[in-house]
Amino acid sequence: MLSKIAILEGSTLLLLLFLAVPAKRLLGYPEAVTLVGSIHGAAFIAYVVALVAFFVGKHLNLKQLGLGLFAAFIPFGSFVFEHKVLKPRQL
């Protein structure tokens, strides 16, 4: 479950950075950022809530929680976190 949310969060961040922002800046389409930004915001909140829930449920330790939160702010970070931390543990 957490792996799927991490991939969703990472995907929406990439869409925001590499599709919506250029559409706004280069094509004058600010609605792209509004739409994709809202979707990414919801995915980000779901990801953070899921990370905390897995930490409280003892499925993640404090270091893994911190890495997961840090990864959310870096393009491709949540994909790396999912592959290196979550996938081996089947979370």
N, CA, C and O atoms as a CHARMM CRD file, in Angstrom:
* protein
*
  364
    1    1 MET  N      0.81800  -1.19900   0.00000 PROA 1      0.00000
    2    1 MET  CA     0.00000   0.00000   0.00000 PROA 1      0.00000
    3    1 MET  C      0.86500   1.26700   0.00000 PROA 1      0.00000
    4    1 MET  O      0.65300   2.16800  -0.81200 PROA 1      0.00000
    5    2 LEU  N      1.83200   1.32700   0.91000 PROA 2      0.00000
    6    2 LEU  CA     2.70500   2.49800   0.98000 PROA 2      0.00000
    7    2 LEU  C      3.52300   2.63800  -0.29800 PROA 2      0.00000
    8    2 LEU  O      3.77900   3.75600  -0.74500 PROA 2      0.00000
    9    3 SER  N      3.93300   1.53100  -0.88800 PROA 3      0.00000
   10    3 SER  CA     4.68200   1.58900  -2.15300 PROA 3      0.00000
   11    3 SER  C      3.86200   2.25900  -3.24800 PROA 3      0.00000
   12    3 SER  O      4.38200   3.08500  -3.99900 PROA 3      0.00000
   13    4 LYS  N      2.60100   1.91200  -3.34000 PROA 4      0.00000
   14    4 LYS  CA     1.73600   2.49600  -4.36500 PROA 4      0.00000
   15    4 LYS  C      1.54900   3.99100  -4.14100 PROA 4      0.00000
   16    4 LYS  O      1.55300   4.77400  -5.09100 PROA 4      0.00000
   17    5 ILE  N      1.38800   4.38000  -2.89000 PROA 5      0.00000
   18    5 ILE  CA     1.22400   5.80100  -2.58100 PROA 5      0.00000
   19    5 ILE  C      2.51300   6.55800  -2.88500 PROA 5      0.00000
   20    5 ILE  O      2.46400   7.68100  -3.38600 PROA 5      0.00000
   21    6 ALA  N      3.66800   5.95600  -2.58800 PROA 6      0.00000
   22    6 ALA  CA     4.95400   6.59700  -2.88700 PROA 6      0.00000
   23    6 ALA  C      5.11600   6.81200  -4.39100 PROA 6      0.00000
   24    6 ALA  O      5.58000   7.86800  -4.82200 PROA 6      0.00000
   25    7 ILE  N      4.73900   5.82500  -5.17700 PROA 7      0.00000
   26    7 ILE  CA     4.83600   5.94900  -6.63500 PROA 7      0.00000
   27    7 ILE  C      3.86600   7.01400  -7.15200 PROA 7      0.00000
   28    7 ILE  O      4.21000   7.78700  -8.04700 PROA 7      0.00000
   29    8 LEU  N      2.66300   7.05200  -6.59200 PROA 8      0.00000
   30    8 LEU  CA     1.69100   8.07900  -6.97300 PROA 8      0.00000
   31    8 LEU  C      2.22200   9.47100  -6.64700 PROA 8      0.00000
   32    8 LEU  O      2.14600  10.37600  -7.47800 PROA 8      0.00000
   33    9 GLU  N      2.75400   9.64200  -5.45100 PROA 9      0.00000
   34    9 GLU  CA     3.28900  10.94600  -5.03600 PROA 9      0.00000
   35    9 GLU  C      4.44200  11.36500  -5.94000 PROA 9      0.00000
   36    9 GLU  O      4.50200  12.51400  -6.37800 PROA 9      0.00000
   37   10 GLY  N      5.34800  10.45100  -6.22100 PROA 10     0.00000
   38   10 GLY  CA     6.47300  10.76100  -7.09900 PROA 10     0.00000
   39   10 GLY  C      6.03200  11.10700  -8.51200 PROA 10     0.00000
   40   10 GLY  O      6.58400  12.01200  -9.13800 PROA 10     0.00000
   41   11 SER  N      5.04700  10.39300  -9.00600 PROA 11     0.00000
   42   11 SER  CA     4.54200  10.64500 -10.35600 PROA 11     0.00000
   43   11 SER  C      3.89000  12.01500 -10.46200 PROA 11     0.00000
   44   11 SER  O      4.10100  12.73700 -11.43600 PROA 11     0.00000
   45   12 THR  N      3.09800  12.37100  -9.45800 PROA 12     0.00000
   46   12 THR  CA     2.43700  13.67400  -9.51200 PROA 12     0.00000
   47   12 THR  C      3.44400  14.81600  -9.36800 PROA 12     0.00000
   48   12 THR  O      3.25800  15.88100  -9.95600 PROA 12     0.00000
   49   13 LEU  N      4.50600  14.60400  -8.59100 PROA 13     0.00000
   50   13 LEU  CA     5.55000  15.63200  -8.49100 PROA 13     0.00000
   51   13 LEU  C      6.22400  15.83700  -9.84400 PROA 13     0.00000
   52   13 LEU  O      6.45400  16.97300 -10.26100 PROA 13     0.00000
   53   14 LEU  N      6.53700  14.74600 -10.52400 PROA 14     0.00000
   54   14 LEU  CA     7.16300  14.86300 -11.84500 PROA 14     0.00000
   55   14 LEU  C      6.23000  15.53600 -12.84900 PROA 14     0.00000
   56   14 LEU  O      6.66700  16.36400 -13.64800 PROA 14     0.00000
   57   15 LEU  N      4.95300  15.18100 -12.80900 PROA 15     0.00000
   58   15 LEU  CA     3.98600  15.83900 -13.69700 PROA 15     0.00000
   59   15 LEU  C      3.91400  17.33500 -13.41200 PROA 15     0.00000
   60   15 LEU  O      3.84400  18.15000 -14.33100 PROA 15     0.00000
   61   16 LEU  N      3.93300  17.68000 -12.14300 PROA 16     0.00000
   62   16 LEU  CA     3.88100  19.08900 -11.77000 PROA 16     0.00000
   63   16 LEU  C      5.11500  19.83900 -12.27100 PROA 16     0.00000
   64   16 LEU  O      5.00100  20.90100 -12.88300 PROA 16     0.00000
   65   17 LEU  N      6.28500  19.27900 -12.00600 PROA 17     0.00000
   66   17 LEU  CA     7.53000  19.96700 -12.35300 PROA 17     0.00000
   67   17 LEU  C      7.82300  19.99900 -13.85000 PROA 17     0.00000
   68   17 LEU  O      8.30200  21.00600 -14.37100 PROA 17     0.00000
   69   18 PHE  N      7.53600  18.90200 -14.53600 PROA 18     0.00000
   70   18 PHE  CA     7.97100  18.78100 -15.92800 PROA 18     0.00000
   71   18 PHE  C      6.85700  18.92800 -16.96500 PROA 18     0.00000
   72   18 PHE  O      7.12800  18.93700 -18.16600 PROA 18     0.00000
   73   19 LEU  N      5.62100  19.04100 -16.51700 PROA 19     0.00000
   74   19 LEU  CA     4.51500  19.23000 -17.44700 PROA 19     0.00000
   75   19 LEU  C      3.73400  20.50100 -17.11700 PROA 19     0.00000
   76   19 LEU  O      3.58600  21.38400 -17.96200 PROA 19     0.00000
   77   20 ALA  N      3.23900  20.58600 -15.88900 PROA 20     0.00000
   78   20 ALA  CA     2.35800  21.69300 -15.53100 PROA 20     0.00000
   79   20 ALA  C      3.09500  23.03400 -15.44400 PROA 20     0.00000
   80   20 ALA  O      2.61600  24.03700 -15.97400 PROA 20     0.00000
   81   21 VAL  N      4.24300  23.05700 -14.78700 PROA 21     0.00000
   82   21 VAL  CA     4.97800  24.32600 -14.66600 PROA 21     0.00000
   83   21 VAL  C      5.43700  24.83400 -16.03600 PROA 21     0.00000
   84   21 VAL  O      5.26100  26.01800 -16.32300 PROA 21     0.00000
   85   22 PRO  N      6.01900  23.98600 -16.89200 PROA 22     0.00000
   86   22 PRO  CA     6.34300  24.48900 -18.23800 PROA 22     0.00000
   87   22 PRO  C      5.10700  24.94100 -19.02600 PROA 22     0.00000
   88   22 PRO  O      5.17500  25.91000 -19.78200 PROA 22     0.00000
   89   23 ALA  N      3.98700  24.24600 -18.85300 PROA 23     0.00000
   90   23 ALA  CA     2.75900  24.66400 -19.54000 PROA 23     0.00000
   91   23 ALA  C      2.33700  26.05300 -19.07400 PROA 23     0.00000
   92   23 ALA  O      1.86100  26.86500 -19.86800 PROA 23     0.00000
   93   24 LYS  N      2.51100  26.31700 -17.80100 PROA 24     0.00000
   94   24 LYS  CA     2.17200  27.64000 -17.27000 PROA 24     0.00000
   95   24 LYS  C      3.14400  28.69500 -17.78300 PROA 24     0.00000
   96   24 LYS  O      2.72800  29.74100 -18.28400 PROA 24     0.00000
   97   25 ARG  N      4.43800  28.41800 -17.65700 PROA 25     0.00000
   98   25 ARG  CA     5.45900  29.42200 -17.98400 PROA 25     0.00000
   99   25 ARG  C      5.64500  29.62900 -19.49100 PROA 25     0.00000
  100   25 ARG  O      5.79100  30.76100 -19.95100 PROA 25     0.00000
  101   26 LEU  N      5.63900  28.55800 -20.23800 PROA 26     0.00000
  102   26 LEU  CA     5.94000  28.65700 -21.66700 PROA 26     0.00000
  103   26 LEU  C      4.70400  28.84100 -22.54200 PROA 26     0.00000
  104   26 LEU  O      4.75800  29.50800 -23.57600 PROA 26     0.00000
  105   27 LEU  N      3.59200  28.24600 -22.11900 PROA 27     0.00000
  106   27 LEU  CA     2.38800  28.28700 -22.94100 PROA 27     0.00000
  107   27 LEU  C      1.30500  29.20200 -22.38500 PROA 27     0.00000
  108   27 LEU  O      0.26400  29.39600 -23.01300 PROA 27     0.00000
  109   28 GLY  N      1.55600  29.76700 -21.19900 PROA 28     0.00000
  110   28 GLY  CA     0.56600  30.65900 -20.60100 PROA 28     0.00000
  111   28 GLY  C     -0.69100  29.94500 -20.14700 PROA 28     0.00000
  112   28 GLY  O     -1.79200  30.48300 -20.26100 PROA 28     0.00000
  113   29 TYR  N     -0.53200  28.74300 -19.63400 PROA 29     0.00000
  114   29 TYR  CA    -1.67700  27.93600 -19.21000 PROA 29     0.00000
  115   29 TYR  C     -1.59300  27.69500 -17.70200 PROA 29     0.00000
  116   29 TYR  O     -1.20200  26.60800 -17.27900 PROA 29     0.00000
  117   30 PRO  N     -1.95600  28.69800 -16.87400 PROA 30     0.00000
  118   30 PRO  CA    -1.81400  28.56600 -15.42200 PROA 30     0.00000
  119   30 PRO  C     -2.73400  27.51600 -14.80200 PROA 30     0.00000
  120   30 PRO  O     -2.47100  27.03200 -13.70100 PROA 30     0.00000
  121   31 GLU  N     -3.78700  27.17100 -15.48900 PROA 31     0.00000
  122   31 GLU  CA    -4.70300  26.16000 -14.96100 PROA 31     0.00000
  123   31 GLU  C     -4.02900  24.80400 -14.80300 PROA 31     0.00000
  124   31 GLU  O     -4.45300  23.98700 -13.98500 PROA 31     0.00000
  125   32 ALA  N     -2.97800  24.56300 -15.58700 PROA 32     0.00000
  126   32 ALA  CA    -2.25900  23.28300 -15.49100 PROA 32     0.00000
  127   32 ALA  C     -1.66100  23.11000 -14.10800 PROA 32     0.00000
  128   32 ALA  O     -1.72900  22.02600 -13.52700 PROA 32     0.00000
  129   33 VAL  N     -1.07200  24.18300 -13.57500 PROA 33     0.00000
  130   33 VAL  CA    -0.47900  24.10800 -12.23800 PROA 33     0.00000
  131   33 VAL  C     -1.57000  23.96800 -11.18900 PROA 33     0.00000
  132   33 VAL  O     -1.40100  23.23800 -10.21200 PROA 33     0.00000
  133   34 THR  N     -2.67500  24.65200 -11.37800 PROA 34     0.00000
  134   34 THR  CA    -3.78300  24.54500 -10.42600 PROA 34     0.00000
  135   34 THR  C     -4.30000  23.11600 -10.36300 PROA 34     0.00000
  136   34 THR  O     -4.49600  22.57300  -9.27600 PROA 34     0.00000
  137   35 LEU  N     -4.51900  22.51300 -11.50600 PROA 35     0.00000
  138   35 LEU  CA    -5.05900  21.15300 -11.55300 PROA 35     0.00000
  139   35 LEU  C     -4.05800  20.12500 -11.03700 PROA 35     0.00000
  140   35 LEU  O     -4.35800  19.37000 -10.11300 PROA 35     0.00000
  141   36 VAL  N     -2.88000  20.09800 -11.63100 PROA 36     0.00000
  142   36 VAL  CA    -1.88100  19.09700 -11.24500 PROA 36     0.00000
  143   36 VAL  C     -1.38000  19.36500  -9.82800 PROA 36     0.00000
  144   36 VAL  O     -1.09300  18.43000  -9.08000 PROA 36     0.00000
  145   37 GLY  N     -1.27500  20.63900  -9.46000 PROA 37     0.00000
  146   37 GLY  CA    -0.85400  20.98500  -8.10500 PROA 37     0.00000
  147   37 GLY  C     -1.82500  20.49100  -7.05300 PROA 37     0.00000
  148   37 GLY  O     -1.40700  20.03300  -5.98900 PROA 37     0.00000
  149   38 SER  N     -3.10500  20.57700  -7.33300 PROA 38     0.00000
  150   38 SER  CA    -4.11700  20.07000  -6.39900 PROA 38     0.00000
  151   38 SER  C     -4.03100  18.55300  -6.25700 PROA 38     0.00000
  152   38 SER  O     -4.13000  18.01500  -5.15500 PROA 38     0.00000
  153   39 ILE  N     -3.85000  17.88200  -7.36900 PROA 39     0.00000
  154   39 ILE  CA    -3.71900  16.42000  -7.33800 PROA 39     0.00000
  155   39 ILE  C     -2.45600  16.02500  -6.58400 PROA 39     0.00000
  156   39 ILE  O     -2.47600  15.10300  -5.76900 PROA 39     0.00000
  157   40 HSD  N     -1.36000  16.72500  -6.85700 PROA 40     0.00000
  158   40 HSD  CA    -0.11400  16.42700  -6.15400 PROA 40     0.00000
  159   40 HSD  C     -0.24900  16.71600  -4.65800 PROA 40     0.00000
  160   40 HSD  O      0.25800  15.95700  -3.83300 PROA 40     0.00000
  161   41 GLY  N     -0.91800  17.79100  -4.31100 PROA 41     0.00000
  162   41 GLY  CA    -1.12000  18.11600  -2.89800 PROA 41     0.00000
  163   41 GLY  C     -1.84700  17.00600  -2.16400 PROA 41     0.00000
  164   41 GLY  O     -1.46400  16.63800  -1.05400 PROA 41     0.00000
  165   42 ALA  N     -2.88700  16.47400  -2.77400 PROA 42     0.00000
  166   42 ALA  CA    -3.62600  15.36600  -2.16100 PROA 42     0.00000
  167   42 ALA  C     -2.75400  14.11800  -2.05800 PROA 42     0.00000
  168   42 ALA  O     -2.77900  13.42300  -1.04200 PROA 42     0.00000
  169   43 ALA  N     -1.98400  13.83500  -3.10700 PROA 43     0.00000
  170   43 ALA  CA    -1.09600  12.66500  -3.08300 PROA 43     0.00000
  171   43 ALA  C     -0.00600  12.83000  -2.03300 PROA 43     0.00000
  172   43 ALA  O      0.35200  11.86700  -1.35400 PROA 43     0.00000
  173   44 PHE  N      0.52500  14.04000  -1.89400 PROA 44     0.00000
  174   44 PHE  CA     1.56200  14.31400  -0.90200 PROA 44     0.00000
  175   44 PHE  C      1.02100  14.10700   0.51100 PROA 44     0.00000
  176   44 PHE  O      1.67600  13.48200   1.34500 PROA 44     0.00000
  177   45 ILE  N     -0.16300  14.62600   0.77500 PROA 45     0.00000
  178   45 ILE  CA    -0.77000  14.45700   2.10100 PROA 45     0.00000
  179   45 ILE  C     -1.02100  12.98200   2.38300 PROA 45     0.00000
  180   45 ILE  O     -0.75100  12.50800   3.48600 PROA 45     0.00000
  181   46 ALA  N     -1.53500  12.25400   1.40000 PROA 46     0.00000
  182   46 ALA  CA    -1.76600  10.81400   1.58300 PROA 46     0.00000
  183   46 ALA  C     -0.46100  10.08700   1.87100 PROA 46     0.00000
  184   46 ALA  O     -0.42500   9.18000   2.70300 PROA 46     0.00000
  185   47 TYR  N      0.60400  10.47500   1.19400 PROA 47     0.00000
  186   47 TYR  CA     1.91900   9.85900   1.38800 PROA 47     0.00000
  187   47 TYR  C      2.44100  10.12100   2.79900 PROA 47     0.00000
  188   47 TYR  O      2.91200   9.20100   3.46700 PROA 47     0.00000
  189   48 VAL  N      2.36000  11.35800   3.24900 PROA 48     0.00000
  190   48 VAL  CA     2.84000  11.69500   4.59400 PROA 48     0.00000
  191   48 VAL  C      2.01400  10.97400   5.65300 PROA 48     0.00000
  192   48 VAL  O      2.57300  10.43700   6.61000 PROA 48     0.00000
  193   49 VAL  N      0.70600  10.95400   5.49800 PROA 49     0.00000
  194   49 VAL  CA    -0.15900  10.24900   6.45200 PROA 49     0.00000
  195   49 VAL  C      0.17800   8.76000   6.46600 PROA 49     0.00000
  196   49 VAL  O      0.24500   8.15100   7.53300 PROA 49     0.00000
  197   50 ALA  N      0.39000   8.17200   5.29500 PROA 50     0.00000
  198   50 ALA  CA     0.73700   6.74800   5.22100 PROA 50     0.00000
  199   50 ALA  C      2.09400   6.47700   5.85900 PROA 50     0.00000
  200   50 ALA  O      2.25400   5.48700   6.57300 PROA 50     0.00000
  201   51 LEU  N      3.07200   7.34400   5.60900 PROA 51     0.00000
  202   51 LEU  CA     4.38600   7.17600   6.24000 PROA 51     0.00000
  203   51 LEU  C      4.26600   7.18500   7.75900 PROA 51     0.00000
  204   51 LEU  O      4.82400   6.32100   8.43600 PROA 51     0.00000
  205   52 VAL  N      3.54200   8.15700   8.28800 PROA 52     0.00000
  206   52 VAL  CA     3.37800   8.26000   9.74400 PROA 52     0.00000
  207   52 VAL  C      2.62700   7.04600  10.27700 PROA 52     0.00000
  208   52 VAL  O      2.98100   6.51400  11.33000 PROA 52     0.00000
  209   53 ALA  N      1.60000   6.60500   9.56800 PROA 53     0.00000
  210   53 ALA  CA     0.84200   5.42800  10.00500 PROA 53     0.00000
  211   53 ALA  C      1.72700   4.18100  10.03600 PROA 53     0.00000
  212   53 ALA  O      1.63700   3.38200  10.96800 PROA 53     0.00000
  213   54 PHE  N      2.56900   4.01300   9.03700 PROA 54     0.00000
  214   54 PHE  CA     3.46800   2.85600   9.02000 PROA 54     0.00000
  215   54 PHE  C      4.53400   2.96600  10.10200 PROA 54     0.00000
  216   54 PHE  O      4.97400   1.95100  10.64100 PROA 54     0.00000
  217   55 PHE  N      4.95400   4.19200  10.42600 PROA 55     0.00000
  218   55 PHE  CA     5.90000   4.40100  11.52200 PROA 55     0.00000
  219   55 PHE  C      5.24200   4.06100  12.85800 PROA 55     0.00000
  220   55 PHE  O      5.82900   3.35300  13.67700 PROA 55     0.00000
  221   56 VAL  N      4.03900   4.55700  13.07800 PROA 56     0.00000
  222   56 VAL  CA     3.31000   4.28000  14.32400 PROA 56     0.00000
  223   56 VAL  C      3.02300   2.78700  14.44600 PROA 56     0.00000
  224   56 VAL  O      3.06200   2.23600  15.54700 PROA 56     0.00000
  225   57 GLY  N      2.73600   2.13100  13.32800 PROA 57     0.00000
  226   57 GLY  CA     2.47700   0.69700  13.32000 PROA 57     0.00000
  227   57 GLY  C      3.73200  -0.15200  13.37400 PROA 57     0.00000
  228   57 GLY  O      3.66200  -1.37400  13.24300 PROA 57     0.00000
  229   58 LYS  N      4.87500   0.48000  13.56500 PROA 58     0.00000
  230   58 LYS  CA     6.17200  -0.19900  13.72200 PROA 58     0.00000
  231   58 LYS  C      6.65100  -0.90000  12.45000 PROA 58     0.00000
  232   58 LYS  O      7.45700  -1.82800  12.52100 PROA 58     0.00000
  233   59 HSD  N      6.16200  -0.46300  11.29500 PROA 59     0.00000
  234   59 HSD  CA     6.64000  -1.03100  10.03100 PROA 59     0.00000
  235   59 HSD  C      7.84100  -0.26300   9.48900 PROA 59     0.00000
  236   59 HSD  O      8.58400  -0.77000   8.64800 PROA 59     0.00000
  237   60 LEU  N      8.02600   0.97500   9.98100 PROA 60     0.00000
  238   60 LEU  CA     9.16800   1.80400   9.60800 PROA 60     0.00000
  239   60 LEU  C      9.82600   2.31200  10.87900 PROA 60     0.00000
  240   60 LEU  O      9.15100   2.58100  11.87300 PROA 60     0.00000
  241   61 ASN  N     11.15200   2.44300  10.84300 PROA 61     0.00000
  242   61 ASN  CA    11.82400   3.05700  11.98500 PROA 61     0.00000
  243   61 ASN  C     11.96900   4.55900  11.72600 PROA 61     0.00000
  244   61 ASN  O     11.59000   5.05300  10.66400 PROA 61     0.00000
  245   62 LEU  N     12.51800   5.27600  12.69900 PROA 62     0.00000
  246   62 LEU  CA    12.61700   6.73200  12.60000 PROA 62     0.00000
  247   62 LEU  C     13.48300   7.16500  11.41500 PROA 62     0.00000
  248   62 LEU  O     13.16000   8.14000  10.73700 PROA 62     0.00000
  249   63 LYS  N     14.56300   6.45600  11.16500 PROA 63     0.00000
  250   63 LYS  CA    15.43500   6.78200  10.03200 PROA 63     0.00000
  251   63 LYS  C     14.68500   6.61900   8.71200 PROA 63     0.00000
  252   63 LYS  O     14.78900   7.46900   7.82800 PROA 63     0.00000
  253   64 GLN  N     13.93700   5.53600   8.58200 PROA 64     0.00000
  254   64 GLN  CA    13.17900   5.29400   7.35500 PROA 64     0.00000
  255   64 GLN  C     12.07800   6.33700   7.17600 PROA 64     0.00000
  256   64 GLN  O     11.80500   6.77600   6.05900 PROA 64     0.00000
  257   65 LEU  N     11.45300   6.72700   8.27700 PROA 65     0.00000
  258   65 LEU  CA    10.44200   7.78400   8.21200 PROA 65     0.00000
  259   65 LEU  C     11.07800   9.07000   7.70300 PROA 65     0.00000
  260   65 LEU  O     10.53800   9.71900   6.80700 PROA 65     0.00000
  261   66 GLY  N     12.21300   9.43800   8.26500 PROA 66     0.00000
  262   66 GLY  CA    12.90700  10.64700   7.82700 PROA 66     0.00000
  263   66 GLY  C     13.32300  10.58800   6.36800 PROA 66     0.00000
  264   66 GLY  O     13.18000  11.56800   5.63600 PROA 66     0.00000
  265   67 LEU  N     13.83600   9.44300   5.94400 PROA 67     0.00000
  266   67 LEU  CA    14.21900   9.27800   4.53700 PROA 67     0.00000
  267   67 LEU  C     13.01000   9.40400   3.61500 PROA 67     0.00000
  268   67 LEU  O     13.08600  10.02500   2.55500 PROA 67     0.00000
  269   68 GLY  N     11.90400   8.81500   4.03000 PROA 68     0.00000
  270   68 GLY  CA    10.68600   8.89500   3.22600 PROA 68     0.00000
  271   68 GLY  C     10.17800  10.31700   3.09200 PROA 68     0.00000
  272   68 GLY  O      9.75200  10.73400   2.01500 PROA 68     0.00000
  273   69 LEU  N     10.22500  11.06400   4.19200 PROA 69     0.00000
  274   69 LEU  CA     9.79800  12.46400   4.14200 PROA 69     0.00000
  275   69 LEU  C     10.74400  13.29200   3.27900 PROA 69     0.00000
  276   69 LEU  O     10.29800  14.11300   2.47800 PROA 69     0.00000
  277   70 PHE  N     12.03300  13.08000   3.44000 PROA 70     0.00000
  278   70 PHE  CA    13.03500  13.79200   2.64200 PROA 70     0.00000
  279   70 PHE  C     12.85800  13.48500   1.15500 PROA 70     0.00000
  280   70 PHE  O     12.94400  14.38100   0.31500 PROA 70     0.00000
  281   71 ALA  N     12.61500  12.23200   0.84100 PROA 71     0.00000
  282   71 ALA  CA    12.47800  11.80000  -0.55400 PROA 71     0.00000
  283   71 ALA  C     11.30700  12.47100  -1.25500 PROA 71     0.00000
  284   71 ALA  O     11.33100  12.63800  -2.47400 PROA 71     0.00000
  285   72 ALA  N     10.28900  12.85600  -0.50700 PROA 72     0.00000
  286   72 ALA  CA     9.10600  13.46500  -1.10400 PROA 72     0.00000
  287   72 ALA  C      9.40000  14.81900  -1.73900 PROA 72     0.00000
  288   72 ALA  O      8.64100  15.28300  -2.58900 PROA 72     0.00000
  289   73 PHE  N     10.48500  15.44900  -1.33600 PROA 73     0.00000
  290   73 PHE  CA    10.80000  16.78500  -1.83000 PROA 73     0.00000
  291   73 PHE  C     11.80600  16.78900  -2.97800 PROA 73     0.00000
  292   73 PHE  O     12.15700  17.85300  -3.48900 PROA 73     0.00000
  293   74 ILE  N     12.26500  15.62300  -3.38400 PROA 74     0.00000
  294   74 ILE  CA    13.27300  15.51200  -4.43400 PROA 74     0.00000
  295   74 ILE  C     12.66400  14.77000  -5.62900 PROA 74     0.00000
  296   74 ILE  O     12.11000  13.68300  -5.46200 PROA 74     0.00000
  297   75 PRO  N     12.76300  15.34800  -6.83400 PROA 75     0.00000
  298   75 PRO  CA    12.27100  14.60500  -7.99400 PROA 75     0.00000
  299   75 PRO  C     12.92600  13.22100  -8.07000 PROA 75     0.00000
  300   75 PRO  O     14.14100  13.09200  -7.92200 PROA 75     0.00000
  301   76 PHE  N     12.13800  12.23000  -8.29200 PROA 76     0.00000
  302   76 PHE  CA    12.52500  10.81800  -8.34200 PROA 76     0.00000
  303   76 PHE  C     12.86200  10.24300  -6.96200 PROA 76     0.00000
  304   76 PHE  O     13.15700   9.05300  -6.85200 PROA 76     0.00000
  305   77 GLY  N     12.82400  11.06000  -5.91700 PROA 77     0.00000
  306   77 GLY  CA    13.17400  10.60500  -4.56800 PROA 77     0.00000
  307   77 GLY  C     12.25700   9.53300  -4.03300 PROA 77     0.00000
  308   77 GLY  O     12.72200   8.56000  -3.43800 PROA 77     0.00000
  309   78 SER  N     10.96100   9.69300  -4.23300 PROA 78     0.00000
  310   78 SER  CA    10.04700   8.68300  -3.70100 PROA 78     0.00000
  311   78 SER  C     10.16400   7.36100  -4.45700 PROA 78     0.00000
  312   78 SER  O      9.87200   6.30200  -3.90200 PROA 78     0.00000
  313   79 PHE  N     10.59200   7.41800  -5.72900 PROA 79     0.00000
  314   79 PHE  CA    10.82900   6.17700  -6.47000 PROA 79     0.00000
  315   79 PHE  C     12.02700   5.42200  -5.89000 PROA 79     0.00000
  316   79 PHE  O     11.98900   4.20200  -5.73200 PROA 79     0.00000
  317   80 VAL  N     13.08400   6.16300  -5.57800 PROA 80     0.00000
  318   80 VAL  CA    14.27400   5.55300  -4.97800 PROA 80     0.00000
  319   80 VAL  C     13.92800   4.99600  -3.60400 PROA 80     0.00000
  320   80 VAL  O     14.33000   3.88200  -3.27000 PROA 80     0.00000
  321   81 PHE  N     13.18500   5.76200  -2.80300 PROA 81     0.00000
  322   81 PHE  CA    12.76900   5.30500  -1.47500 PROA 81     0.00000
  323   81 PHE  C     11.93200   4.02900  -1.58300 PROA 81     0.00000
  324   81 PHE  O     12.12600   3.08100  -0.82200 PROA 81     0.00000
  325   82 GLU  N     11.01700   4.01800  -2.52100 PROA 82     0.00000
  326   82 GLU  CA    10.17200   2.83100  -2.71000 PROA 82     0.00000
  327   82 GLU  C     11.02100   1.63100  -3.09600 PROA 82     0.00000
  328   82 GLU  O     10.81500   0.53500  -2.57300 PROA 82     0.00000
  329   83 HSD  N     11.96900   1.81800  -3.99900 PROA 83     0.00000
  330   83 HSD  CA    12.78700   0.70900  -4.49300 PROA 83     0.00000
  331   83 HSD  C     13.78100   0.20700  -3.44600 PROA 83     0.00000
  332   83 HSD  O     13.97300  -1.00000  -3.30400 PROA 83     0.00000
  333   84 LYS  N     14.40700   1.12100  -2.72000 PROA 84     0.00000
  334   84 LYS  CA    15.46900   0.74500  -1.77900 PROA 84     0.00000
  335   84 LYS  C     14.95400   0.35800  -0.39500 PROA 84     0.00000
  336   84 LYS  O     15.54500  -0.49800   0.26300 PROA 84     0.00000
  337   85 VAL  N     13.86400   0.97400   0.05300 PROA 85     0.00000
  338   85 VAL  CA    13.39200   0.74300   1.42500 PROA 85     0.00000
  339   85 VAL  C     12.09600  -0.06300   1.45900 PROA 85     0.00000
  340   85 VAL  O     11.99700  -1.04500   2.19500 PROA 85     0.00000
  341   86 LEU  N     11.11500   0.34100   0.67700 PROA 86     0.00000
  342   86 LEU  CA     9.79500  -0.28800   0.77900 PROA 86     0.00000
  343   86 LEU  C      9.70200  -1.62300   0.05000 PROA 86     0.00000
  344   86 LEU  O      9.17100  -2.59000   0.59700 PROA 86     0.00000
  345   87 LYS  N     10.20800  -1.68500  -1.16400 PROA 87     0.00000
  346   87 LYS  CA    10.08100  -2.90700  -1.96400 PROA 87     0.00000
  347   87 LYS  C     10.71600  -4.12000  -1.29600 PROA 87     0.00000
  348   87 LYS  O     10.09200  -5.18100  -1.26700 PROA 87     0.00000
  349   88 PRO  N     11.94300  -4.01000  -0.75300 PROA 88     0.00000
  350   88 PRO  CA    12.52800  -5.18200  -0.08700 PROA 88     0.00000
  351   88 PRO  C     11.70400  -5.66600   1.11600 PROA 88     0.00000
  352   88 PRO  O     11.72900  -6.84700   1.46100 PROA 88     0.00000
  353   89 ARG  N     10.98300  -4.74700   1.73900 PROA 89     0.00000
  354   89 ARG  CA    10.16900  -5.09800   2.91000 PROA 89     0.00000
  355   89 ARG  C      8.72200  -5.39300   2.52000 PROA 89     0.00000
  356   89 ARG  O      7.90900  -5.73800   3.37700 PROA 89     0.00000
  357   90 GLN  N      8.39800  -5.26200   1.25000 PROA 90     0.00000
  358   90 GLN  CA     7.06100  -5.50800   0.70500 PROA 90     0.00000
  359   90 GLN  C      6.00100  -4.67500   1.41100 PROA 90     0.00000
  360   90 GLN  O      4.95300  -5.18300   1.80800 PROA 90     0.00000
  361   91 LEU  N      6.29300  -3.38700   1.55900 PROA 91     0.00000
  362   91 LEU  CA     5.33100  -2.47000   2.15500 PROA 91     0.00000
  363   91 LEU  C      4.63000  -1.73600   1.03600 PROA 91     0.00000
  364   91 LEU  O      3.76400  -0.89900   1.29400 PROA 91     0.00000
